[in-house]
Amino acid sequence: MSTIARTMNQGLFPVRVDPIKSVEQEAEFSGSIQVSKLERLQNFLQDDSGEAQVEIQFGHDQQGTSLLRGQCQAQVRMTCQRCMNPVDVELSTNFELGIVFSDEQAKHLPKQYEPVIAERDDLVLLPVIEDELILSLPMYAYHAECDDNELVAKAEEMKPEPVETEAPNNPFSVLEQLKK
Ligand SMILES: [Zn+2]
């Protein structure tokens, strides 16, 4: 049992931590990250609105492998592949990563863990979280129901030459017929 008190930090999510100390202390961090700070993730999104709620815990398994476990939820805006309008998408992911300090160590990591390679005294967290969010993106985003009016408007726009259609109840066409 660790004699060091577990640390719990609320609020702003830390940019970087000391990985060895964090594992020893079984440190936990939680907080939010603006999507606008995650540029690689934005490449897959309609805009940079939204934020991610993140919770991570450091620790180790029974074999002594250093671990970074976490949960992450984010509300992002993607492009609906049916109507091409923005659609809100809820991302949610859980991860369990093995902390290593070299490629060599990564190779020897138990198979169930994805490696995260850290410096001895420095682990930059944002890219790790960003990778997990990118992995959790759906392949395609759709509205449950697209706005039909918008769809019709788009279809009209795409017609090369709009054809004038005469509705049967058009009062003018009724007049035309009366003249005849
Ligand atoms: Zn749609």
Boltz pocket constraint, residues with backbone or C-beta under 6 A from the ligand:
constraints:
  - pocket:
      binder: B
      contacts: [[A, 80], [A, 81], [A, 82], [A, 83], [A, 84], [A, 85], [A, 87], [A, 142], [A, 143], [A, 145], [A, 146], [A, 147]]
      max_distance: 6.0
